Amino acid sequence: EIAVPFFYYTSDEGDDDAKPDSSYVSPSVTDDEFTQLNIDVHYRHYHDRNIGGLYYGALARYTYLDGKLKDEHMRAKVRKVGFAAELGYRSFGLFGYKQLYWGASVALGAYTSDKHDQFEEPMLGDSITLVDVEFFKFGVTF
């Protein structure tokens, strides 16, 4: 199975008149806005021939971060790629419907970039480790 999930988060806690420009680093930023975008590509191989039960796999993640740097009044945009191994479980038949499922998974890996721990806000993608834990994953197949 191949899946392509994404995660997008933005926070605008500052003044709307103090938006940064589109360059790599902008001086004298007064707002606290930060943005994170993750785009994953998961490959999952199920233990059975079905698409349920135990599975192992791998994922590649593209991460884009935009925020204020630590101890500076400047912004930065960082793009990096990471890879991880994944182990999970999926069970079909949730609430009596064959198409509904729940699952759980853990993925552990690392980013290939040396750009980490740079931002003032604690962003999940701002470390060298790539950790993805899902305890209550719900979905529908079609």
C-alpha positions as a printed NumPy array, in Angstrom:
array([[  0.   ,   0.   ,   0.   ],
       [  1.172,   3.532,  -0.749],
       [ -0.263,   6.496,   1.187],
       [  0.448,  10.225,   0.868],
       [ -0.709,  12.055,   4.024],
       [  0.119,  15.687,   4.752],
       [  0.136,  17.984,   7.769],
       [ -0.147,  21.791,   7.632],
       [ -0.076,  24.146,  10.594],
       [  0.234,  27.908,  10.812],
       [  0.039,  30.234,  13.778],
       [ -0.558,  33.971,  13.565],
       [ -0.061,  35.434,  17.011],
       [  1.439,  38.74 ,  15.899],
       [  0.488,  42.005,  14.245],
       [ -0.984,  41.735,  10.741],
       [  0.938,  44.863,   9.642],
       [  4.31 ,  43.276,  10.437],
       [  4.362,  40.449,   7.906],
       [  7.788,  39.331,   6.625],
       [  8.808,  39.538,   3.013],
       [  9.349,  36.438,   0.857],
       [ 13.163,  36.356,   1.065],
       [ 15.058,  33.598,   2.864],
       [ 15.732,  35.75 ,   5.932],
       [ 13.882,  38.965,   6.776],
       [ 15.282,  41.405,   9.326],
       [ 13.323,  43.101,  12.109],
       [ 10.34 ,  40.776,  12.312],
       [  7.984,  41.574,  15.169],
       [  5.292,  38.926,  14.688],
       [  5.325,  35.388,  16.081],
       [  3.8  ,  33.598,  13.1  ],
       [  5.228,  30.195,  12.239],
       [  4.302,  27.617,   9.621],
       [  4.972,  23.917,   9.255],
       [  4.152,  21.679,   6.291],
       [  4.884,  17.935,   6.171],
       [  4.231,  15.822,   3.09 ],
       [  4.818,  12.083,   3.548],
       [  5.014,   9.135,   1.208],
       [  4.414,   5.855,   3.082],
       [  5.007,   2.359,   1.752],
       [  3.309,  -0.305,   3.868],
       [  3.724,  -4.064,   3.486],
       [  1.097,  -6.114,   5.329],
       [  1.928,  -9.398,   7.015],
       [ -1.177, -11.01 ,   5.506],
       [ -2.196, -10.606,   1.898],
       [ -5.041,  -8.346,   3.067],
       [ -4.656,  -4.65 ,   3.822],
       [ -5.374,  -5.274,   7.499],
       [ -3.427,  -6.54 ,  10.458],
       [  0.241,  -6.002,  11.178],
       [  2.414,  -4.11 ,   8.697],
       [  5.916,  -2.736,   8.357],
       [  7.075,  -0.079,   6.009],
       [  9.09 ,   3.014,   5.288],
       [  8.322,   6.655,   4.789],
       [  9.943,   9.699,   3.239],
       [  8.987,  13.132,   4.563],
       [  9.415,  16.601,   3.094],
       [  9.235,  19.323,   5.76 ],
       [  8.935,  23.075,   5.259],
       [  9.377,  25.366,   8.273],
       [  8.993,  29.145,   8.405],
       [  9.41 ,  31.065,  11.645],
       [ 11.447,  33.344,  13.864],
       [ 14.977,  32.191,  14.671],
       [ 16.128,  31.679,  18.266],
       [ 17.787,  34.688,  19.918],
       [ 17.415,  36.793,  16.764],
       [ 14.86 ,  39.153,  15.293],
       [ 15.008,  37.433,  11.927],
       [ 12.942,  34.813,  10.137],
       [ 14.127,  31.769,   8.219],
       [ 12.616,  29.222,   5.862],
       [ 13.963,  25.684,   6.057],
       [ 13.239,  22.79 ,   3.712],
       [ 14.466,  19.298,   4.553],
       [ 13.878,  15.62 ,   3.81 ],
       [ 13.805,  12.707,   6.237],
       [ 13.404,   8.936,   6.156],
       [ 11.924,   6.53 ,   8.719],
       [ 10.98 ,   2.906,   9.327],
       [  7.37 ,   2.231,  10.331],
       [  5.556,  -0.514,  12.248],
       [  1.787,  -0.541,  12.61 ],
       [ -1.533,  -2.328,  12.836],
       [ -4.896,  -1.839,  11.115],
       [ -8.227,  -3.464,  11.951],
       [-11.307,  -3.347,   9.711],
       [-14.952,  -3.603,  10.706],
       [-15.216,  -0.582,  12.981],
       [-18.819,  -0.136,  14.227],
       [-19.895,  -3.079,  12.053],
       [-18.936,  -1.426,   8.729],
       [-16.393,  -3.336,   6.651],
       [-14.939,  -0.183,   5.055],
       [-14.213,   1.603,   8.359],
       [-10.937,   0.898,  10.148],
       [ -8.835,   1.989,  13.089],
       [ -5.125,   1.632,  13.463],
       [ -1.969,   2.566,  15.287],
       [  1.599,   3.043,  14.115],
       [  5.07 ,   4.188,  15.129],
       [  7.695,   5.54 ,  12.732],
       [ 11.273,   6.387,  13.742],
       [ 13.964,   7.944,  11.593],
       [ 16.013,  11.069,  10.939],
       [ 16.25 ,  14.083,   8.676],
       [ 19.164,  14.25 ,   6.265],
       [ 19.667,  17.999,   6.764],
       [ 21.88 ,  19.547,   9.398],
       [ 19.416,  22.431,   9.825],
       [ 17.655,  21.682,  13.11 ],
       [ 16.862,  23.293,  16.452],
       [ 16.861,  26.777,  14.911],
       [ 13.423,  28.213,  15.633],
       [ 12.036,  30.067,  18.623],
       [  8.708,  28.224,  18.51 ],
       [  8.866,  24.492,  19.349],
       [  8.036,  22.928,  15.968],
       [  7.877,  19.16 ,  15.59 ],
       [  9.958,  19.207,  12.401],
       [ 12.752,  21.328,  13.896],
       [ 14.783,  18.419,  15.264],
       [ 17.111,  15.934,  13.606],
       [ 14.925,  12.992,  14.655],
       [ 11.792,  12.066,  12.75 ],
       [  9.192,  10.556,  15.074],
       [  5.593,   9.866,  14.063],
       [  3.255,   8.166,  16.562],
       [ -0.422,   7.53 ,  15.819],
       [ -2.52 ,   5.767,  18.447],
       [ -6.038,   6.376,  17.18 ],
       [ -5.955,   6.427,  13.396],
       [ -9.414,   6.139,  11.851],
       [-10.316,   5.89 ,   8.184],
       [-12.454,   4.517,   5.403],
       [-11.486,   2.495,   2.346],
       [-13.179,   2.905,  -1.017]])
